[in-house]
Amino acid sequence: MVHSGLCGAEKTVAHLARTGFSANIEATASVPWGPVLRSRRAWLERQGLAGEAEEHEELVLIRAQHS
């Protein structure tokens, strides 16, 4: 699955492991913010998920297999 770094990929991997999956982070990439994140900038800043000058998002590729 492709996961936003803003959502806490490590927590997702841990949850998958607790529910019977073998999961790990396979790759990451930094990409410019698209229109959705730009439209939510103020909220992301208030939540502490983004800094004022931030313009890139980390995408995380998680591979999971049911054990």
PDB file of N, CA, C, O and CB in Angstrom:
ATOM      1  N   MET A   1       0.847  -1.160   0.000  1.00  0.00           N
ATOM      2  CA  MET A   1       0.000   0.000   0.000  1.00  0.00           C
ATOM      3  C   MET A   1       0.897   1.228   0.000  1.00  0.00           C
ATOM      4  O   MET A   1       2.005   1.199   0.535  1.00  0.00           O
ATOM      5  CB  MET A   1      -0.966  -0.005   1.213  1.00  0.00           C
ATOM      6  N   VAL A   2       0.418   2.290  -0.594  1.00  0.00           N
ATOM      7  CA  VAL A   2       1.125   3.567  -0.540  1.00  0.00           C
ATOM      8  C   VAL A   2       0.497   4.374   0.581  1.00  0.00           C
ATOM      9  O   VAL A   2      -0.725   4.513   0.653  1.00  0.00           O
ATOM     10  CB  VAL A   2       1.059   4.338  -1.915  1.00  0.00           C
ATOM     11  N   HIS A   3       1.326   4.895   1.437  1.00  0.00           N
ATOM     12  CA  HIS A   3       0.882   5.528   2.671  1.00  0.00           C
ATOM     13  C   HIS A   3       1.545   6.897   2.779  1.00  0.00           C
ATOM     14  O   HIS A   3       2.723   7.038   2.449  1.00  0.00           O
ATOM     15  CB  HIS A   3       1.214   4.643   3.912  1.00  0.00           C
ATOM     16  N   SER A   4       0.820   7.886   3.228  1.00  0.00           N
ATOM     17  CA  SER A   4       1.418   9.193   3.476  1.00  0.00           C
ATOM     18  C   SER A   4       2.243   9.142   4.748  1.00  0.00           C
ATOM     19  O   SER A   4       1.815   8.581   5.756  1.00  0.00           O
ATOM     20  CB  SER A   4       0.337  10.286   3.574  1.00  0.00           C
ATOM     21  N   GLY A   5       3.419   9.728   4.694  1.00  0.00           N
ATOM     22  CA  GLY A   5       4.239   9.834   5.892  1.00  0.00           C
ATOM     23  C   GLY A   5       3.565  10.646   6.986  1.00  0.00           C
ATOM     24  O   GLY A   5       3.905  10.503   8.160  1.00  0.00           O
ATOM     25  N   LEU A   6       2.616  11.494   6.618  1.00  0.00           N
ATOM     26  CA  LEU A   6       1.880  12.292   7.604  1.00  0.00           C
ATOM     27  C   LEU A   6       0.998  11.424   8.496  1.00  0.00           C
ATOM     28  O   LEU A   6       0.601  11.850   9.581  1.00  0.00           O
ATOM     29  CB  LEU A   6       1.026  13.337   6.899  1.00  0.00           C
ATOM     30  N   CYS A   7       0.696  10.227   8.049  1.00  0.00           N
ATOM     31  CA  CYS A   7      -0.232   9.354   8.782  1.00  0.00           C
ATOM     32  C   CYS A   7       0.456   8.386   9.738  1.00  0.00           C
ATOM     33  O   CYS A   7      -0.223   7.637  10.441  1.00  0.00           O
ATOM     34  CB  CYS A   7      -1.058   8.570   7.807  1.00  0.00           C
ATOM     35  N   GLY A   8       1.762   8.383   9.779  1.00  0.00           N
ATOM     36  CA  GLY A   8       2.469   7.497  10.708  1.00  0.00           C
ATOM     37  C   GLY A   8       2.587   6.077  10.188  1.00  0.00           C
ATOM     38  O   GLY A   8       1.903   5.173  10.668  1.00  0.00           O
ATOM     39  N   ALA A   9       3.449   5.883   9.215  1.00  0.00           N
ATOM     40  CA  ALA A   9       3.612   4.565   8.594  1.00  0.00           C
ATOM     41  C   ALA A   9       4.048   3.506   9.602  1.00  0.00           C
ATOM     42  O   ALA A   9       3.630   2.353   9.494  1.00  0.00           O
ATOM     43  CB  ALA A   9       4.626   4.643   7.464  1.00  0.00           C
ATOM     44  N   GLU A  10       4.868   3.864  10.566  1.00  0.00           N
ATOM     45  CA  GLU A  10       5.331   2.889  11.558  1.00  0.00           C
ATOM     46  C   GLU A  10       4.161   2.349  12.363  1.00  0.00           C
ATOM     47  O   GLU A  10       4.128   1.163  12.693  1.00  0.00           O
ATOM     48  CB  GLU A  10       6.372   3.521  12.497  1.00  0.00           C
ATOM     49  N   LYS A  11       3.188   3.223  12.686  1.00  0.00           N
ATOM     50  CA  LYS A  11       1.998   2.778  13.412  1.00  0.00           C
ATOM     51  C   LYS A  11       1.188   1.815  12.554  1.00  0.00           C
ATOM     52  O   LYS A  11       0.634   0.845  13.072  1.00  0.00           O
ATOM     53  CB  LYS A  11       1.129   3.984  13.831  1.00  0.00           C
ATOM     54  N   THR A  12       1.110   2.065  11.264  1.00  0.00           N
ATOM     55  CA  THR A  12       0.385   1.169  10.361  1.00  0.00           C
ATOM     56  C   THR A  12       1.065  -0.188  10.296  1.00  0.00           C
ATOM     57  O   THR A  12       0.393  -1.219  10.342  1.00  0.00           O
ATOM     58  CB  THR A  12       0.285   1.780   8.954  1.00  0.00           C
ATOM     59  N   VAL A  13       2.384  -0.205  10.189  1.00  0.00           N
ATOM     60  CA  VAL A  13       3.132  -1.474  10.154  1.00  0.00           C
ATOM     61  C   VAL A  13       2.899  -2.245  11.459  1.00  0.00           C
ATOM     62  O   VAL A  13       2.683  -3.457  11.430  1.00  0.00           O
ATOM     63  CB  VAL A  13       4.664  -1.213   9.938  1.00  0.00           C
ATOM     64  N   ALA A  14       2.941  -1.559  12.588  1.00  0.00           N
ATOM     65  CA  ALA A  14       2.711  -2.217  13.883  1.00  0.00           C
ATOM     66  C   ALA A  14       1.287  -2.775  13.969  1.00  0.00           C
ATOM     67  O   ALA A  14       1.089  -3.885  14.465  1.00  0.00           O
ATOM     68  CB  ALA A  14       2.963  -1.227  15.043  1.00  0.00           C
ATOM     69  N   HIS A  15       0.302  -2.023  13.496  1.00  0.00           N
ATOM     70  CA  HIS A  15      -1.079  -2.504  13.508  1.00  0.00           C
ATOM     71  C   HIS A  15      -1.235  -3.737  12.624  1.00  0.00           C
ATOM     72  O   HIS A  15      -1.889  -4.705  13.011  1.00  0.00           O
ATOM     73  CB  HIS A  15      -2.036  -1.397  13.044  1.00  0.00           C
ATOM     74  N   LEU A  16      -0.642  -3.700  11.451  1.00  0.00           N
ATOM     75  CA  LEU A  16      -0.700  -4.870  10.568  1.00  0.00           C
ATOM     76  C   LEU A  16      -0.089  -6.088  11.247  1.00  0.00           C
ATOM     77  O   LEU A  16      -0.635  -7.187  11.149  1.00  0.00           O
ATOM     78  CB  LEU A  16       0.026  -4.584   9.241  1.00  0.00           C
ATOM     79  N   ALA A  17       1.034  -5.908  11.932  1.00  0.00           N
ATOM     80  CA  ALA A  17       1.687  -7.022  12.631  1.00  0.00           C
ATOM     81  C   ALA A  17       0.780  -7.585  13.731  1.00  0.00           C
ATOM     82  O   ALA A  17       0.714  -8.800  13.920  1.00  0.00           O
ATOM     83  CB  ALA A  17       3.032  -6.563  13.237  1.00  0.00           C
ATOM     84  N   ARG A  18       0.081  -6.702  14.456  1.00  0.00           N
ATOM     85  CA  ARG A  18      -0.829  -7.158  15.519  1.00  0.00           C
ATOM     86  C   ARG A  18      -2.031  -7.923  14.966  1.00  0.00           C
ATOM     87  O   ARG A  18      -2.660  -8.695  15.690  1.00  0.00           O
ATOM     88  CB  ARG A  18      -1.317  -5.966  16.336  1.00  0.00           C
ATOM     89  N   THR A  19      -2.347  -7.718  13.710  1.00  0.00           N
ATOM     90  CA  THR A  19      -3.533  -8.357  13.129  1.00  0.00           C
ATOM     91  C   THR A  19      -3.180  -9.507  12.177  1.00  0.00           C
ATOM     92  O   THR A  19      -3.979  -9.887  11.321  1.00  0.00           O
ATOM     93  CB  THR A  19      -4.364  -7.321  12.387  1.00  0.00           C
ATOM     94  N   GLY A  20      -1.971 -10.051  12.340  1.00  0.00           N
ATOM     95  CA  GLY A  20      -1.616 -11.265  11.616  1.00  0.00           C
ATOM     96  C   GLY A  20      -0.898 -11.080  10.290  1.00  0.00           C
ATOM     97  O   GLY A  20      -0.824 -12.014   9.491  1.00  0.00           O
ATOM     98  N   PHE A  21      -0.369  -9.888  10.048  1.00  0.00           N
ATOM     99  CA  PHE A  21       0.354  -9.657   8.803  1.00  0.00           C
ATOM    100  C   PHE A  21       1.846  -9.498   9.084  1.00  0.00           C
ATOM    101  O   PHE A  21       2.250  -8.993  10.131  1.00  0.00           O
ATOM    102  CB  PHE A  21      -0.195  -8.411   8.079  1.00  0.00           C
ATOM    103  N   SER A  22       2.636  -9.935   8.138  1.00  0.00           N
ATOM    104  CA  SER A  22       4.057  -9.629   8.126  1.00  0.00           C
ATOM    105  C   SER A  22       4.177  -8.369   7.270  1.00  0.00           C
ATOM    106  O   SER A  22       3.848  -8.404   6.084  1.00  0.00           O
ATOM    107  CB  SER A  22       4.942 -10.843   7.560  1.00  0.00           C
ATOM    108  N   ALA A  23       4.640  -7.263   7.843  1.00  0.00           N
ATOM    109  CA  ALA A  23       4.644  -5.987   7.115  1.00  0.00           C
ATOM    110  C   ALA A  23       5.957  -5.261   7.331  1.00  0.00           C
ATOM    111  O   ALA A  23       6.570  -5.346   8.395  1.00  0.00           O
ATOM    112  CB  ALA A  23       3.468  -5.096   7.559  1.00  0.00           C
ATOM    113  N   ASN A  24       6.372  -4.547   6.300  1.00  0.00           N
ATOM    114  CA  ASN A  24       7.555  -3.697   6.425  1.00  0.00           C
ATOM    115  C   ASN A  24       7.495  -2.573   5.398  1.00  0.00           C
ATOM    116  O   ASN A  24       6.751  -2.632   4.419  1.00  0.00           O
ATOM    117  CB  ASN A  24       8.851  -4.526   6.248  1.00  0.00           C
ATOM    118  N   ILE A  25       8.295  -1.560   5.653  1.00  0.00           N
ATOM    119  CA  ILE A  25       8.404  -0.427   4.742  1.00  0.00           C
ATOM    120  C   ILE A  25       9.409  -0.802   3.663  1.00  0.00           C
ATOM    121  O   ILE A  25      10.564  -1.104   3.961  1.00  0.00           O
ATOM    122  CB  ILE A  25       8.834   0.886   5.495  1.00  0.00           C
ATOM    123  N   GLU A  26       8.966  -0.782   2.413  1.00  0.00           N
ATOM    124  CA  GLU A  26       9.808  -1.181   1.281  1.00  0.00           C
ATOM    125  C   GLU A  26      10.557  -0.007   0.664  1.00  0.00           C
ATOM    126  O   GLU A  26      11.702  -0.165   0.241  1.00  0.00           O
ATOM    127  CB  GLU A  26       8.963  -1.852   0.220  1.00  0.00           C
ATOM    128  N   ALA A  27       9.937   1.163   0.605  1.00  0.00           N
ATOM    129  CA  ALA A  27      10.565   2.309  -0.051  1.00  0.00           C
ATOM    130  C   ALA A  27       9.864   3.591   0.402  1.00  0.00           C
ATOM    131  O   ALA A  27       8.735   3.566   0.891  1.00  0.00           O
ATOM    132  CB  ALA A  27      10.508   2.166  -1.605  1.00  0.00           C
ATOM    133  N   THR A  28      10.564   4.704   0.225  1.00  0.00           N
ATOM    134  CA  THR A  28       9.986   6.016   0.495  1.00  0.00           C
ATOM    135  C   THR A  28      10.356   6.964  -0.645  1.00  0.00           C
ATOM    136  O   THR A  28      11.342   6.756  -1.352  1.00  0.00           O
ATOM    137  CB  THR A  28      10.478   6.575   1.869  1.00  0.00           C
ATOM    138  N   ALA A  29       9.554   7.993  -0.804  1.00  0.00           N
ATOM    139  CA  ALA A  29       9.832   9.015  -1.815  1.00  0.00           C
ATOM    140  C   ALA A  29       9.253  10.335  -1.331  1.00  0.00           C
ATOM    141  O   ALA A  29       8.219  10.367  -0.664  1.00  0.00           O
ATOM    142  CB  ALA A  29       9.236   8.618  -3.211  1.00  0.00           C
ATOM    143  N   SER A  30       9.920  11.402  -1.668  1.00  0.00           N
ATOM    144  CA  SER A  30       9.438  12.739  -1.338  1.00  0.00           C
ATOM    145  C   SER A  30       8.827  13.347  -2.599  1.00  0.00           C
ATOM    146  O   SER A  30       9.464  13.400  -3.651  1.00  0.00           O
ATOM    147  CB  SER A  30      10.595  13.641  -0.773  1.00  0.00           C
ATOM    148  N   VAL A  31       7.568  13.810  -2.471  1.00  0.00           N
ATOM    149  CA  VAL A  31       6.866  14.386  -3.618  1.00  0.00           C
ATOM    150  C   VAL A  31       6.266  15.734  -3.221  1.00  0.00           C
ATOM    151  O   VAL A  31       5.929  15.940  -2.056  1.00  0.00           O
ATOM    152  CB  VAL A  31       5.759  13.421  -4.133  1.00  0.00           C
ATOM    153  N   PRO A  32       6.131  16.648  -4.175  1.00  0.00           N
ATOM    154  CA  PRO A  32       5.507  17.939  -3.863  1.00  0.00           C
ATOM    155  C   PRO A  32       4.059  17.746  -3.427  1.00  0.00           C
ATOM    156  O   PRO A  32       3.375  16.826  -3.874  1.00  0.00           O
ATOM    157  CB  PRO A  32       5.571  18.880  -5.081  1.00  0.00           C
ATOM    158  N   TRP A  33       3.615  18.623  -2.553  1.00  0.00           N
ATOM    159  CA  TRP A  33       2.224  18.591  -2.121  1.00  0.00           C
ATOM    160  C   TRP A  33       1.310  18.795  -3.311  1.00  0.00           C
ATOM    161  O   TRP A  33       1.572  19.637  -4.170  1.00  0.00           O
ATOM    162  CB  TRP A  33       1.957  19.657  -1.051  1.00  0.00           C
ATOM    163  N   GLY A  34       0.249  18.030  -3.359  1.00  0.00           N
ATOM    164  CA  GLY A  34      -0.775  18.200  -4.375  1.00  0.00           C
ATOM    165  C   GLY A  34      -1.860  19.138  -3.881  1.00  0.00           C
ATOM    166  O   GLY A  34      -1.734  19.719  -2.803  1.00  0.00           O
ATOM    167  N   PRO A  35      -2.920  19.292  -4.654  1.00  0.00           N
ATOM    168  CA  PRO A  35      -3.976  20.238  -4.305  1.00  0.00           C
ATOM    169  C   PRO A  35      -4.701  19.920  -3.003  1.00  0.00           C
ATOM    170  O   PRO A  35      -5.142  20.837  -2.311  1.00  0.00           O
ATOM    171  CB  PRO A  35      -4.965  20.294  -5.405  1.00  0.00           C
ATOM    172  N   VAL A  36      -4.835  18.650  -2.657  1.00  0.00           N
ATOM    173  CA  VAL A  36      -5.548  18.304  -1.420  1.00  0.00           C
ATOM    174  C   VAL A  36      -4.773  18.779  -0.202  1.00  0.00           C
ATOM    175  O   VAL A  36      -5.338  19.442   0.668  1.00  0.00           O
ATOM    176  CB  VAL A  36      -5.783  16.786  -1.335  1.00  0.00           C
ATOM    177  N   LEU A  37      -3.485  18.451  -0.128  1.00  0.00           N
ATOM    178  CA  LEU A  37      -2.696  18.889   1.027  1.00  0.00           C
ATOM    179  C   LEU A  37      -2.571  20.404   1.071  1.00  0.00           C
ATOM    180  O   LEU A  37      -2.658  21.000   2.145  1.00  0.00           O
ATOM    181  CB  LEU A  37      -1.306  18.256   0.994  1.00  0.00           C
ATOM    182  N   ARG A  38      -2.370  21.034  -0.077  1.00  0.00           N
ATOM    183  CA  ARG A  38      -2.276  22.495  -0.088  1.00  0.00           C
ATOM    184  C   ARG A  38      -3.554  23.135   0.437  1.00  0.00           C
ATOM    185  O   ARG A  38      -3.501  24.150   1.131  1.00  0.00           O
ATOM    186  CB  ARG A  38      -1.984  23.000  -1.502  1.00  0.00           C
ATOM    187  N   SER A  39      -4.697  22.550   0.112  1.00  0.00           N
ATOM    188  CA  SER A  39      -5.966  23.121   0.574  1.00  0.00           C
ATOM    189  C   SER A  39      -6.166  22.925   2.077  1.00  0.00           C
ATOM    190  O   SER A  39      -6.989  23.608   2.686  1.00  0.00           O
ATOM    191  CB  SER A  39      -7.131  22.494  -0.187  1.00  0.00           C
ATOM    192  N   ARG A  40      -5.431  22.013   2.668  1.00  0.00           N
ATOM    193  CA  ARG A  40      -5.560  21.730   4.105  1.00  0.00           C
ATOM    194  C   ARG A  40      -4.358  22.206   4.913  1.00  0.00           C
ATOM    195  O   ARG A  40      -4.180  21.803   6.063  1.00  0.00           O
ATOM    196  CB  ARG A  40      -5.750  20.244   4.323  1.00  0.00           C
ATOM    197  N   ARG A  41      -3.542  23.054   4.321  1.00  0.00           N
ATOM    198  CA  ARG A  41      -2.301  23.513   4.964  1.00  0.00           C
ATOM    199  C   ARG A  41      -2.531  24.059   6.370  1.00  0.00           C
ATOM    200  O   ARG A  41      -1.838  23.656   7.304  1.00  0.00           O
ATOM    201  CB  ARG A  41      -1.642  24.581   4.112  1.00  0.00           C
ATOM    202  N   ALA A  42      -3.485  24.964   6.538  1.00  0.00           N
ATOM    203  CA  ALA A  42      -3.713  25.586   7.849  1.00  0.00           C
ATOM    204  C   ALA A  42      -4.039  24.529   8.900  1.00  0.00           C
ATOM    205  O   ALA A  42      -3.517  24.583  10.013  1.00  0.00           O
ATOM    206  CB  ALA A  42      -4.856  26.621   7.767  1.00  0.00           C
ATOM    207  N   TRP A  43      -4.892  23.573   8.559  1.00  0.00           N
ATOM    208  CA  TRP A  43      -5.252  22.517   9.503  1.00  0.00           C
ATOM    209  C   TRP A  43      -4.031  21.653   9.838  1.00  0.00           C
ATOM    210  O   TRP A  43      -3.802  21.338  11.006  1.00  0.00           O
ATOM    211  CB  TRP A  43      -6.386  21.642   8.924  1.00  0.00           C
ATOM    212  N   LEU A  44      -3.248  21.268   8.827  1.00  0.00           N
ATOM    213  CA  LEU A  44      -2.051  20.463   9.056  1.00  0.00           C
ATOM    214  C   LEU A  44      -1.069  21.182   9.967  1.00  0.00           C
ATOM    215  O   LEU A  44      -0.461  20.556  10.836  1.00  0.00           O
ATOM    216  CB  LEU A  44      -1.378  20.122   7.730  1.00  0.00           C
ATOM    217  N   GLU A  45      -0.907  22.478   9.782  1.00  0.00           N
ATOM    218  CA  GLU A  45      -0.018  23.254  10.648  1.00  0.00           C
ATOM    219  C   GLU A  45      -0.555  23.293  12.080  1.00  0.00           C
ATOM    220  O   GLU A  45       0.208  23.127  13.032  1.00  0.00           O
ATOM    221  CB  GLU A  45       0.150  24.686  10.103  1.00  0.00           C
ATOM    222  N   ARG A  46      -1.859  23.512  12.236  1.00  0.00           N
ATOM    223  CA  ARG A  46      -2.455  23.557  13.587  1.00  0.00           C
ATOM    224  C   ARG A  46      -2.297  22.223  14.311  1.00  0.00           C
ATOM    225  O   ARG A  46      -2.138  22.192  15.531  1.00  0.00           O
ATOM    226  CB  ARG A  46      -3.947  23.928  13.505  1.00  0.00           C
ATOM    227  N   GLN A  47      -2.341  21.130  13.567  1.00  0.00           N
ATOM    228  CA  GLN A  47      -2.206  19.799  14.158  1.00  0.00           C
ATOM    229  C   GLN A  47      -0.756  19.422  14.426  1.00  0.00           C
ATOM    230  O   GLN A  47      -0.487  18.391  15.042  1.00  0.00           O
ATOM    231  CB  GLN A  47      -2.835  18.769  13.254  1.00  0.00           C
ATOM    232  N   GLY A  48       0.175  20.245  13.970  1.00  0.00           N
ATOM    233  CA  GLY A  48       1.590  19.941  14.140  1.00  0.00           C
ATOM    234  C   GLY A  48       2.105  18.913  13.147  1.00  0.00           C
ATOM    235  O   GLY A  48       3.169  18.328  13.349  1.00  0.00           O
ATOM    236  N   LEU A  49       1.351  18.689  12.071  1.00  0.00           N
ATOM    237  CA  LEU A  49       1.752  17.706  11.064  1.00  0.00           C
ATOM    238  C   LEU A  49       2.587  18.298   9.947  1.00  0.00           C
ATOM    239  O   LEU A  49       3.199  17.562   9.171  1.00  0.00           O
ATOM    240  CB  LEU A  49       0.541  17.055  10.479  1.00  0.00           C
ATOM    241  N   ALA A  50       2.620  19.616   9.855  1.00  0.00           N
ATOM    242  CA  ALA A  50       3.384  20.284   8.796  1.00  0.00           C
ATOM    243  C   ALA A  50       3.902  21.613   9.310  1.00  0.00           C
ATOM    244  O   ALA A  50       3.258  22.296  10.106  1.00  0.00           O
ATOM    245  CB  ALA A  50       2.518  20.493   7.526  1.00  0.00           C
ATOM    246  N   GLY A  51       5.089  21.956   8.827  1.00  0.00           N
ATOM    247  CA  GLY A  51       5.666  23.243   9.153  1.00  0.00           C
ATOM    248  C   GLY A  51       5.219  24.305   8.158  1.00  0.00           C
ATOM    249  O   GLY A  51       4.704  23.988   7.086  1.00  0.00           O
ATOM    250  N   GLU A  52       5.417  25.548   8.520  1.00  0.00           N
ATOM    251  CA  GLU A  52       4.966  26.671   7.699  1.00  0.00           C
ATOM    252  C   GLU A  52       5.535  26.637   6.287  1.00  0.00           C
ATOM    253  O   GLU A  52       4.825  26.956   5.333  1.00  0.00           O
ATOM    254  CB  GLU A  52       5.344  27.969   8.359  1.00  0.00           C
ATOM    255  N   ALA A  53       6.794  26.258   6.134  1.00  0.00           N
ATOM    256  CA  ALA A  53       7.441  26.291   4.815  1.00  0.00           C
ATOM    257  C   ALA A  53       7.424  24.925   4.109  1.00  0.00           C
ATOM    258  O   ALA A  53       7.996  24.779   3.029  1.00  0.00           O
ATOM    259  CB  ALA A  53       8.881  26.769   4.961  1.00  0.00           C
ATOM    260  N   GLU A  54       6.778  23.941   4.711  1.00  0.00           N
ATOM    261  CA  GLU A  54       6.793  22.592   4.141  1.00  0.00           C
ATOM    262  C   GLU A  54       6.004  22.531   2.835  1.00  0.00           C
ATOM    263  O   GLU A  54       4.897  23.061   2.740  1.00  0.00           O
ATOM    264  CB  GLU A  54       6.223  21.585   5.145  1.00  0.00           C
ATOM    265  N   GLU A  55       6.583  21.883   1.841  1.00  0.00           N
ATOM    266  CA  GLU A  55       5.928  21.763   0.533  1.00  0.00           C
ATOM    267  C   GLU A  55       6.054  20.375  -0.067  1.00  0.00           C
ATOM    268  O   GLU A  55       5.609  20.140  -1.190  1.00  0.00           O
ATOM    269  CB  GLU A  55       6.504  22.771  -0.425  1.00  0.00           C
ATOM    270  N   HIS A  56       6.669  19.438   0.685  1.00  0.00           N
ATOM    271  CA  HIS A  56       6.830  18.070   0.193  1.00  0.00           C
ATOM    272  C   HIS A  56       6.264  17.085   1.201  1.00  0.00           C
ATOM    273  O   HIS A  56       6.282  17.322   2.409  1.00  0.00           O
ATOM    274  CB  HIS A  56       8.314  17.758  -0.089  1.00  0.00           C
ATOM    275  N   GLU A  57       5.772  15.996   0.685  1.00  0.00           N
ATOM    276  CA  GLU A  57       5.203  14.923   1.490  1.00  0.00           C
ATOM    277  C   GLU A  57       6.023  13.665   1.251  1.00  0.00           C
ATOM    278  O   GLU A  57       6.463  13.401   0.132  1.00  0.00           O
ATOM    279  CB  GLU A  57       3.697  14.689   1.147  1.00  0.00           C
ATOM    280  N   GLU A  58       6.220  12.902   2.299  1.00  0.00           N
ATOM    281  CA  GLU A  58       6.883  11.615   2.148  1.00  0.00           C
ATOM    282  C   GLU A  58       5.816  10.559   1.848  1.00  0.00           C
ATOM    283  O   GLU A  58       4.847  10.418   2.595  1.00  0.00           O
ATOM    284  CB  GLU A  58       7.705  11.245   3.433  1.00  0.00           C
ATOM    285  N   LEU A  59       5.997   9.832   0.769  1.00  0.00           N
ATOM    286  CA  LEU A  59       5.156   8.676   0.478  1.00  0.00           C
ATOM    287  C   LEU A  59       5.923   7.434   0.900  1.00  0.00           C
ATOM    288  O   LEU A  59       7.133   7.336   0.695  1.00  0.00           O
ATOM    289  CB  LEU A  59       4.758   8.615  -1.042  1.00  0.00           C
ATOM    290  N   VAL A  60       5.204   6.487   1.494  1.00  0.00           N
ATOM    291  CA  VAL A  60       5.817   5.283   2.029  1.00  0.00           C
ATOM    292  C   VAL A  60       5.139   4.080   1.393  1.00  0.00           C
ATOM    293  O   VAL A  60       3.912   3.976   1.388  1.00  0.00           O
ATOM    294  CB  VAL A  60       5.712   5.234   3.582  1.00  0.00           C
ATOM    295  N   LEU A  61       5.937   3.183   0.865  1.00  0.00           N
ATOM    296  CA  LEU A  61       5.398   1.936   0.310  1.00  0.00           C
ATOM    297  C   LEU A  61       5.509   0.850   1.371  1.00  0.00           C
ATOM    298  O   LEU A  61       6.606   0.500   1.807  1.00  0.00           O
ATOM    299  CB  LEU A  61       6.154   1.517  -1.001  1.00  0.00           C
ATOM    300  N   ILE A  62       4.359   0.323   1.780  1.00  0.00           N
ATOM    301  CA  ILE A  62       4.306  -0.736   2.801  1.00  0.00           C
ATOM    302  C   ILE A  62       3.901  -2.035   2.108  1.00  0.00           C
ATOM    303  O   ILE A  62       2.904  -2.085   1.388  1.00  0.00           O
ATOM    304  CB  ILE A  62       3.292  -0.373   3.965  1.00  0.00           C
ATOM    305  N   ARG A  63       4.673  -3.060   2.332  1.00  0.00           N
ATOM    306  CA  ARG A  63       4.343  -4.380   1.798  1.00  0.00           C
ATOM    307  C   ARG A  63       3.881  -5.252   2.983  1.00  0.00           C
ATOM    308  O   ARG A  63       4.546  -5.328   4.016  1.00  0.00           O
ATOM    309  CB  ARG A  63       5.588  -5.030   1.043  1.00  0.00           C
ATOM    310  N   ALA A  64       2.737  -5.896   2.799  1.00  0.00           N
ATOM    311  CA  ALA A  64       2.196  -6.740   3.867  1.00  0.00           C
ATOM    312  C   ALA A  64       1.692  -8.054   3.271  1.00  0.00           C
ATOM    313  O   ALA A  64       1.110  -8.085   2.186  1.00  0.00           O
ATOM    314  CB  ALA A  64       1.051  -6.009   4.630  1.00  0.00           C
ATOM    315  N   GLN A  65       1.933  -9.130   4.009  1.00  0.00           N
ATOM    316  CA  GLN A  65       1.428 -10.448   3.626  1.00  0.00           C
ATOM    317  C   GLN A  65       0.801 -11.075   4.853  1.00  0.00           C
ATOM    318  O   GLN A  65       1.326 -10.967   5.962  1.00  0.00           O
ATOM    319  CB  GLN A  65       2.564 -11.359   3.041  1.00  0.00           C
ATOM    320  N   HIS A  66      -0.323 -11.729   4.642  1.00  0.00           N
ATOM    321  CA  HIS A  66      -0.966 -12.398   5.768  1.00  0.00           C
ATOM    322  C   HIS A  66      -0.148 -13.622   6.148  1.00  0.00           C
ATOM    323  O   HIS A  66       0.207 -14.444   5.303  1.00  0.00           O
ATOM    324  CB  HIS A  66      -2.430 -12.797   5.425  1.00  0.00           C
ATOM    325  N   SER A  67       0.140 -13.721   7.434  1.00  0.00           N
ATOM    326  CA  SER A  67       0.981 -14.830   7.933  1.00  0.00           C
ATOM    327  C   SER A  67       0.205 -16.123   8.027  1.00  0.00           C
ATOM    328  O   SER A  67       0.759 -17.148   8.426  1.00  0.00           O
ATOM    329  CB  SER A  67       1.563 -14.489   9.300  1.00  0.00           C
TER     330      SER A  67
END
